[in-house]
Amino acid sequence: MNRIVAVLGRGLVPADTPLLRADDLGAVRGDGVFETMHVRAGAPWLLDEHLARMINSADRLDLDLPPVTDMIELARQACSAWPHTEEGALRLVCTRGPEDGGPPTVYATLAPVSPKLKTYRAGGVAVATLPLGVTTHARTPAPWLLGGVKSVSYAMNMACQRWAVRNGYDDALWLSTDGYALEAPTSTLLWQVGGELLTTPTSTGVLAGTTARFVLDRAGDVGLTAGEKLVTPSELLGSQGVWLASSVRGLVEITAIDGAALPTAAKTRSLQDLVSYPV
Ligand code: PLP
């Protein structure tokens, strides 16, 4: 299936249609917000949760997001051209628009899930810890650092993933300068200690992951309780399982951290069953 593009107020357009002005602030400043969600059975999964996060991100950037009903309609238009049998990755984008003022630029793209992400569901990922250069609690009292905001400024996130891949890993895991594991550049960290399924508190500035939230809210279904904690990489190595969760990859087991192998996690399959992605 090829990429689908839908534009607010225009509906579906050919995927190669030029959409952004040369001075669009999304392109020249990374000034805008986005959400990516999993499309299954022809519809975006957890759409309400993603839209709520997008509204919050836009508020944090003082950006006027169109009414939520318009965003829902945009998502619906993109999905209308997608086969119900195929999973997909739907991205909703809203930038601040032209530099000299004007309406925000708002569109949706829908594309196949990358084959590499699909292989991670079955085979897991080896991660490299990379320092993020901030202390665990630096971002809470500094809202301008945009902790918890899903802005279109993802160049640093992508640079971390490229560094990891260039050095023989599958992904990166960010560390605070005081030594705690925070999140990955495009996914949330989950881990199991005894009967507890844990994640990093959002007070550290990590993005509030919708997939991890869905899993944590159902931890009881797989015999676990849910909690939040700070964790070091060496504590992760002694845990009963470590995972990355995100909307397009689903739930993926971390098999090694900085080259140190983790024992196979017994709960991977049952946690993956909770989110129902094809494995
Ligand atoms: N953390 C970051 C930095 C992300 O970019 C993402 C998703 O793209 C996540 C966590 C996971 O969030 P979600 O499960 O809502 O996709």
Residues whose N, C-alpha, C, O or C-beta is under 5 A from the ligand:
A	BS01	PLP	T36 E183 A184 P185 T186 S187 T188 L207 A208 G209 T210 T211 A212 A245 S246 S247
